[in-house]
């Protein structure tokens, strides 16, 4: 059995199409989407529609990512979000993407996605999927995670494989398991916005045989010029303001800029405006080097 798990597409249709073609080429029998289909890039509606149009026998299911849920929280004017965000132009990209999904009638699709999925196949260990963890989509799993935390999550789900996403950096970690083989703690990496300096779209293949799973991370090159141009042509760059520019910069550099910039302004008590971003660019130029 061969499964594909994709995540962190973030409204990048070119990256999604490249990964879907690659997964089909490599004989994936089922495809699972581990959160964050939408937001950041210009193609949220097109990406979600592309996935929903896949054959039902191939599309295994979705888990809820933090950006997927943010679209609902924004549209619903949720009290769980700081109320001054709606008047802050920094959140223009979020408002633009949520409105695009609302107009397309796709927000209710997202409302049905669970925080986690468990895949069970005959004679193979269970596979637990969660954008972060089953506890919360923002709990990050990566090389910094103590193995004991991963084992706790595997034991709670009676699973042999934990597949997380969210941090946009791939990871494969084998931990002691049953006599038949290791247990795995995995991060898929990101389809649409990798943060490790390599712009290739990443996804996970899981091969099941002889009572165990063998994971591999695929890196799929694609032409980024189309998605970068659509930031402007779609209206996202003008409507989304500073955050849209940062999301574009992240695709160009294949590095995380949004979170370091947010933390940097918070530490200094600065407004999140273009003047602050210009200062940040001077202090952290390595984040903006095109990949």
C-alpha positions as CSV (number, residue, x, y, z in Angstrom):
1,X,0.0,0.0,0.0
2,X,1.3,3.5,-0.9
3,X,-0.2,6.6,0.7
4,X,0.5,10.3,0.0
5,X,0.1,13.0,2.6
6,X,0.2,16.7,1.6
7,X,-0.1,19.8,3.7
8,X,0.5,23.5,3.9
9,X,-0.5,24.2,0.4
10,X,-1.4,27.8,1.4
11,X,-3.2,28.9,-1.8
12,X,-0.4,28.0,-4.2
13,X,-2.0,26.1,-7.1
14,X,1.2,25.6,-9.1
15,X,2.8,23.8,-6.2
16,X,-0.3,21.7,-5.5
17,X,-0.6,20.6,-9.1
18,X,3.0,19.6,-9.2
19,X,2.6,17.5,-6.1
20,X,-0.7,15.9,-7.2
21,X,1.0,14.9,-10.6
22,X,4.0,13.5,-8.7
23,X,1.9,11.5,-6.3
24,X,-0.1,10.0,-9.1
25,X,3.1,9.2,-11.1
26,X,4.5,7.4,-8.1
27,X,1.4,5.2,-7.6
28,X,-0.1,6.7,-4.5
29,X,-3.3,4.8,-3.8
30,X,-4.8,7.3,-1.4
31,X,-4.2,11.0,-0.8
32,X,-4.7,12.7,2.5
33,X,-4.6,16.5,3.2
34,X,-3.1,17.4,6.5
35,X,-4.3,21.0,6.9
36,X,-3.6,24.5,5.7
37,X,-5.0,24.3,2.2
38,X,-5.8,28.0,2.2
39,X,-4.5,31.5,3.0
40,X,-1.2,33.2,2.4
41,X,-1.1,32.6,-1.4
42,X,-3.5,33.9,-4.1
43,X,-5.2,30.6,-5.0
44,X,-7.1,29.5,-1.9
45,X,-10.4,28.9,-3.9
46,X,-8.7,27.2,-6.8
47,X,-6.7,24.9,-4.5
48,X,-9.7,23.8,-2.4
49,X,-11.7,23.2,-5.6
50,X,-8.9,21.2,-7.1
51,X,-8.8,18.9,-4.1
52,X,-12.6,18.5,-3.9
53,X,-12.7,17.6,-7.6
54,X,-10.3,14.6,-7.0
55,X,-11.9,11.2,-7.4
56,X,-13.6,10.1,-4.1
57,X,-11.8,6.8,-4.2
58,X,-8.4,8.6,-4.2
59,X,-9.0,11.5,-1.7
60,X,-8.8,10.0,1.8
61,X,-9.8,13.1,3.8
62,X,-8.7,16.4,5.3
63,X,-7.5,17.5,8.7
64,X,-8.1,21.1,10.0
65,X,-5.1,23.4,9.9
66,X,-4.7,26.7,11.8
67,X,-5.0,28.8,8.6
68,X,-8.1,26.9,7.5
69,X,-9.7,27.6,10.8
70,X,-8.5,31.2,10.7
71,X,-10.7,31.7,7.6
72,X,-13.7,30.6,9.6
73,X,-12.8,32.6,12.7
74,X,-12.3,35.7,10.5
75,X,-15.5,35.3,8.6
76,X,-17.5,34.7,11.8
77,X,-15.8,37.7,13.6
78,X,-15.0,35.3,16.3
79,X,-14.4,36.7,19.8
80,X,-11.5,34.3,20.2
81,X,-9.5,36.7,17.9
82,X,-8.2,40.1,19.1
83,X,-11.0,42.5,18.2
84,X,-8.6,45.2,16.9
85,X,-7.4,42.9,14.1
86,X,-10.4,43.8,12.0
87,X,-9.3,47.4,11.9
88,X,-5.6,46.7,11.3
89,X,-4.5,46.8,7.7
90,X,-1.8,44.3,8.5
91,X,-4.5,41.6,8.3
92,X,-5.6,42.5,4.8
93,X,-4.4,39.3,3.3
94,X,-6.4,37.3,5.8
95,X,-9.5,39.4,5.1
96,X,-9.0,39.0,1.3
97,X,-8.7,35.2,1.4
98,X,-11.6,34.7,3.8
99,X,-13.8,36.8,1.5
100,X,-12.7,34.9,-1.6
101,X,-13.7,31.6,0.1
102,X,-17.0,33.1,1.4
103,X,-18.0,34.3,-2.1
104,X,-17.1,30.8,-3.5
105,X,-19.4,29.1,-0.9
106,X,-16.5,27.0,0.4
107,X,-16.3,28.0,4.1
108,X,-18.8,25.4,5.2
109,X,-16.6,22.7,3.6
110,X,-13.8,23.6,6.0
111,X,-16.1,23.5,9.0
112,X,-16.4,19.8,8.7
113,X,-12.7,19.0,8.9
114,X,-11.5,17.2,12.1
115,X,-8.4,18.0,14.1
116,X,-7.0,14.5,13.4
117,X,-7.5,11.4,11.4
118,X,-6.4,7.8,12.0
119,X,-5.7,5.6,9.0
120,X,-6.1,1.8,9.6
121,X,-5.1,-0.8,7.1
122,X,-5.0,-4.6,7.5
123,X,-1.7,-5.9,9.0
124,X,-0.2,-2.5,9.2
125,X,0.2,-0.1,12.2
126,X,-2.3,2.7,12.5
127,X,-1.2,6.1,11.1
128,X,-2.2,9.2,13.0
129,X,-2.6,12.4,11.0
130,X,-2.8,15.9,12.6
131,X,-1.8,19.3,11.3
132,X,-0.1,20.0,14.7
133,X,-1.2,17.3,17.1
134,X,-4.6,15.8,17.9
135,X,-4.6,18.2,20.9
136,X,-4.2,21.4,18.9
137,X,-3.3,22.4,15.3
138,X,-0.6,24.8,16.6
139,X,1.4,22.3,18.7
140,X,4.4,22.0,16.5
141,X,6.2,18.6,15.9
142,X,9.7,18.8,14.5
143,X,13.4,18.1,15.2
144,X,13.0,20.1,18.4
145,X,10.3,17.9,19.8
146,X,11.3,15.5,22.6
147,X,10.9,12.0,21.4
148,X,8.9,11.2,24.5
149,X,6.2,13.6,23.4
150,X,5.9,11.9,20.1
151,X,5.7,8.5,21.9
152,X,3.0,9.9,24.2
153,X,0.9,10.9,21.1
154,X,1.5,7.5,19.4
155,X,0.6,5.6,22.5
156,X,-2.6,7.6,23.1
157,X,-3.7,6.8,19.5
158,X,-2.4,3.2,19.6
159,X,-0.6,4.2,16.4
160,X,2.7,3.3,14.8
161,X,3.2,6.5,12.8
162,X,2.5,10.1,13.7
163,X,2.3,12.5,10.7
164,X,2.3,16.2,11.5
165,X,2.8,19.3,9.4
166,X,2.4,23.1,10.3
167,X,6.1,24.1,10.6
168,X,6.9,23.9,6.9
169,X,10.0,21.8,7.5
170,X,10.1,18.1,6.7
171,X,11.4,15.5,9.3
172,X,11.6,11.7,9.5
173,X,12.4,10.4,13.0
174,X,12.4,6.6,13.8
175,X,11.8,5.7,17.4
176,X,11.9,2.3,19.1
177,X,8.9,0.3,18.2
178,X,7.6,-3.2,17.9
179,X,9.8,-6.2,16.9
180,X,8.4,-5.8,13.3
181,X,10.0,-2.4,12.8
182,X,10.3,1.2,14.2
183,X,7.6,3.7,15.0
184,X,7.8,7.0,13.1
185,X,7.4,10.7,14.0
186,X,7.1,12.6,10.8
187,X,6.7,16.1,9.5
188,X,5.5,16.3,5.9
189,X,7.0,19.7,5.1
190,X,5.1,22.2,3.0
191,X,3.7,22.0,-0.5
192,X,3.2,25.7,-1.1
193,X,5.6,27.6,1.2
194,X,8.7,25.6,2.4
195,X,10.7,27.3,5.2
196,X,14.1,25.4,4.9
197,X,15.6,27.4,2.0
198,X,14.6,24.8,-0.7
199,X,11.6,26.0,-2.7
200,X,10.6,22.6,-4.0
201,X,7.1,21.5,-3.0
202,X,7.4,18.8,-0.3
203,X,5.1,15.9,0.6
204,X,5.1,12.5,2.2
205,X,4.9,9.0,0.7
206,X,4.2,6.1,3.1
207,X,4.8,2.6,1.8
208,X,3.2,-0.2,3.8
209,X,4.5,-3.7,3.5
210,X,5.6,-6.6,5.8
211,X,3.7,-5.2,8.7
212,X,5.5,-1.8,8.7
213,X,5.5,1.6,7.1
214,X,8.4,3.1,5.3
215,X,8.3,6.9,4.8
216,X,10.0,9.1,2.3
217,X,9.8,12.8,1.7
218,X,9.4,13.9,-1.9
219,X,10.7,17.2,-3.2
220,X,9.0,18.4,-6.4
221,X,10.4,21.3,-8.3
222,X,7.9,23.7,-10.1
223,X,8.0,27.0,-11.8
224,X,7.2,29.7,-9.1
225,X,6.7,32.5,-11.6
226,X,3.0,31.9,-12.0
227,X,2.0,32.0,-8.3
228,X,4.3,35.1,-7.7
229,X,2.6,36.9,-10.6
230,X,-0.8,36.0,-9.3
231,X,-0.2,37.9,-6.1
232,X,-0.5,41.0,-8.1
233,X,-3.0,40.0,-10.8
234,X,-5.4,38.5,-8.3
235,X,-5.7,41.7,-6.3
236,X,-4.1,40.0,-3.2
237,X,-1.0,42.2,-3.1
238,X,-2.9,45.5,-3.3
239,X,-5.7,44.4,-0.9
240,X,-3.6,42.4,1.4
241,X,-1.0,45.0,2.1
242,X,2.1,44.3,4.2
243,X,1.1,40.7,5.1
244,X,0.6,39.8,1.5
245,X,4.0,41.2,0.6
246,X,5.5,39.0,3.4
247,X,3.8,35.9,2.1
248,X,5.1,36.6,-1.4
249,X,8.6,37.1,0.1
250,X,8.4,33.8,1.8
251,X,7.7,31.9,-1.4
252,X,10.6,33.7,-3.1
253,X,13.1,32.9,-0.3
254,X,11.6,29.6,1.0
255,X,12.1,30.9,4.5
256,X,9.9,31.9,7.4
257,X,9.6,35.7,7.5
258,X,6.1,36.4,9.0
259,X,6.7,34.8,12.4
260,X,10.2,36.3,13.0
261,X,9.0,39.7,11.9
262,X,6.0,39.4,14.2
263,X,8.2,38.5,17.2
264,X,10.7,41.2,16.3
265,X,8.1,44.0,16.3
266,X,6.5,42.7,19.5
267,X,9.9,42.7,21.3
268,X,10.5,46.3,20.2
269,X,7.0,47.6,20.6
270,X,6.8,48.6,16.9
271,X,3.9,48.9,14.6
272,X,3.8,46.2,11.9
273,X,4.1,48.6,9.0
274,X,6.4,49.0,5.9
275,X,8.9,51.1,7.8
276,X,9.3,48.3,10.4
277,X,9.6,45.7,7.6
278,X,12.3,47.8,5.9
279,X,14.3,47.9,9.2
280,X,13.7,44.2,9.7
281,X,15.0,43.4,6.2
282,X,18.2,45.3,7.0
283,X,18.7,43.4,10.3
284,X,17.8,40.0,8.9
285,X,18.8,40.1,5.2
286,X,19.5,36.3,5.1
287,X,15.7,35.7,5.3
288,X,15.0,37.6,2.1
289,X,17.6,36.0,-0.2
290,X,15.7,34.4,-3.2
291,X,16.0,30.7,-3.2
